[in-house]
Amino acid sequence: MRYCRRSARQAGNQIGLGAVEDAPGPGRGLRSDGAIPECFESETCLPECTRGVVMSWSDLLRRRPRIKTTSLGVAASLTETIVLSTNVLSSRLQDEGLGWSHPARFESDECLLECALFEWFLLDIALINEFGRHAEGIRRALRGRLLIDLQRSGISPASLKGFDQVSHERFAEYQDALEASSSLQALGHRAWLRISGTGEPSERMTMLLAIRARAELEKLRGIGREYTVSEKAVPTLPPVTGVTPEWGGPDR
């Protein structure tokens, strides 16, 4: 997985390491090797979005068999989901003016990390609900892959320092906001403050993030039925230089 300083709109549907290397431009985004091209303009990131149809994972189960894999395999797939979702979010924020109103913040490691944390939180909700007894193993593997990918993508060690604590605090904060309102506006409000780093509320951006959260949670509904997870041991991932793993995932 790679980060690059270019917008999702400029990237078009090019996904993969080669597309990142050859296409400079403003903006920040994640790229995942071997990922399937999806529509960057959609809240659901599915080909059907071009026809205005919002689909969830459960809608796709009729089209392909269950994938037999380990917790590590599921974590790898879900990491790509976070990559694509973070790209969409970054593109939407740029379209809504964050790139020109606060260019330094938009281009920063911290902004991109906050976008990824928000998308990871939404996926984590589905992960816990969908994977039962396998959830904790998948969460540990997923967190390890994210740490490694973030470092390899050029995120500075200084930005990754304290990643465990920041992740834990952010997940707890977002969980409290999620429980505060069924409309997800409280969640959107907290996410905007963290992503923008300005401390300035924005009703428009709050609604954008709230609507996005609802779309993502709906898209992820039924994702657990996509996989048959084996009980094989998950290999230990190598540690990230300068970042000491302390726990398996944000507890909520």
N, C-alpha and C positions, 0 to 999 in steps of 0.2 A: 504494500500500500504506500502511496506517495502523497505528500502535500505538494501543491504548486501555487505560485502566485499568479493565478489567472481565474477568471470568473467561469462559472458553469455555462453561461450563455456563450462565451467565446469558445469554450471547449466543444460546444455542440454535443454530439453523441459519441465523441471519441473518448474511450475509456481504456486505460491500460498504461503501462510504463512508457511505451513509445510515444503515445499522444502527449504525455506530460513533457517529455524531453524536447519535443519539437515545436511546442506551441506556447511561446511566452505571452505575457499580457498581465493586466492588473487583476486584483482579486485573489482570494485564497480559496483553495478547495482540496478535497481528498481524492485520490485515485486508487483503485484496487486492481491489481493484476488479475486478469482472467475474468473480470466481472462482465456481466451481460449488459449491453447498452440499453438504457431506459430513457424515458422522456424526462428531461431536466425541467420542463416547464410545469410538470404535474405535481400536485400535492401527494399523489399516491404512487408516482414513479412506476406506472404500469402502462404497457402499450395501449390498453383500452382507454386510457385517459384522453386520447385524441378524439374519441367519440363521446366523451362526457360521461363515461360509465365508471363509477367508483367500485372497485372490487377489493375483496379481502383475500387472505390466503385460503380461507375455507372455500371460496368460490373457484379456486384453481385446482383443488384436490382431485376433481373429476378428470383432470387433463393429464396427470402424470402419476406414476406410482410413488409410494413412500420411499424415502431415501434411507438406506441402512448405513449408519455411521456411528462414530463414537462421540463423546461429549466434545472432544477437540475438533472433530469435523463440523459439528453444529456450530461451535464457536467461530470457526473460520467463515462459515456461511453468514452468520449473524454479523460478523465484523464487516463484511462487504455491504450488508444492509445498512449499517451505520455510516459507512463511507458514502453510499449513494444518497442517503437521507441528509447527511451533513452538506453535501454538495448542493442539493436542492434548497436547503435552508439558506446557505450562504448566497446563492443566486437570488433568492427572493429578497433577502435583506439588501443586496446591492440594488436590485430593481426598485426597492422602496426608498432608496436614498441614503442608506447608511454609509455607502462607499464614498459619497461626495460630502456628506454633512460631517462625518467623522472619519476621514481617510486613514489617519494614523491608527485609530482603533480597529477599523475594518481590516487593515493589513497586518495586524499584530497576531502573534502566537496566541495571546490570551483570548482574543475574540474567537478564533477558530476552535480553541479548546472548549470554550463555553458552548459553542454550537454543537460540538461533538458530545459534550456532557449532557446537553438537553436531549439530543437524539438517543443517546445511550440510555438515559432515564426512561424514555418512552418504551424503548425496546425491552428494558429490564422488567417493566410491568408485565408485558406479554410473556417474557421468559419465565417468570415466577409462576404465572397463572397456567402456562401451557405445558411445561416440561416436568412437573411433579417432582419425583425423587431425583431426577437428573439435573434439576435446575441449578443447584449449588455447584456441581462440577462444571457445568457449562459456564456459569458466571465466573468462576475462577479462571478457566481457560480463556474466556473472552477478555477479561481484564488484562491478562498477560499479553495477549495478542495486540490489544490496543496500545499498551505501553511500548512494546517493541516497535510497532508500526509508527507511532508518533515520533519516537526518537529517530528512526531510520528515514522519516520523511523530512527531517530538518528542523523539527521543533527543538528549541534550545533546551539544554539540561536545566537551565535556570527556571524555565517555564514549567518543566516537569517536576521540579523539586516540590515535595509535599503533595504529590498527586493523590496519594492515598487519602490524606486528610481533606483535600479539596473535594474529591469525589464523594467522600462520606458526607461532608457538610452540604454539598449541593443536592445530593439525593434526599437527605433529610429535609432540607428546605423545600424542595419541589414536592415531596410527599405531603408535607403539611399544607402546602398550597393546593394540592390536588384534593385533599380532604375538605378544604374550606369551601369549595364551590363546585357544584355539578356542571356548571357552564364552562369550566376550565379557564375562566378569565383571571382568577388569582394565580394560576400556574403561568399563564401567558405574561402577566405583569411581572412576576419574579424572574422569569426567563429573560424578558427584555432588559431589565435592570442589570442582570449579570452579563448578558451578551454585549450590550451597548457600553457598559462600564461608565456611564455618565451620571447615573443616579437620577435622571430626568424621566418621569413617567410619560408614556405615549399611549393614548387610547387606541390609535390606529395600529401600532405595532403589537400592543397587547392582544387585540382581536386577531391579528394575523397569526400570532403564535398560538393562541387558543384554538383557532380553527385548524391550524396545522396539527396540533397535538391530537385533536379529535380524529382527523383524517388518518394520522399515523396509527393510532390505537385501533381504529377500525380495520385498517389494512393488515395489521399484524394479528388480528383475531383468527384463531385456528391454525397458527403457524406450527404449533406443536404436533399436529396431526400430519405434518409434512414429513416427519422423520420417525424412524425406528432407531432408538439409541441403544447401543450395545453396552455391556458392562465391562468392556475391556478397559484396562488401566490407561489413564491419560498421561502421556509423558510430561515430565517437568520442563517448562520452557526456560531457556537461558535468561539470566537476569539482565535488566537494562542498565547499562553503565551510568552511574551517578544517581540511579533511582532504586531504592531498596524496597521490594514488595513487602508489605506488612500484613495484608489480609486478602481474602478472596474476592471481595467485591463490596460495593456500598451496601451496608445493612440498613434496611428500612423496616 
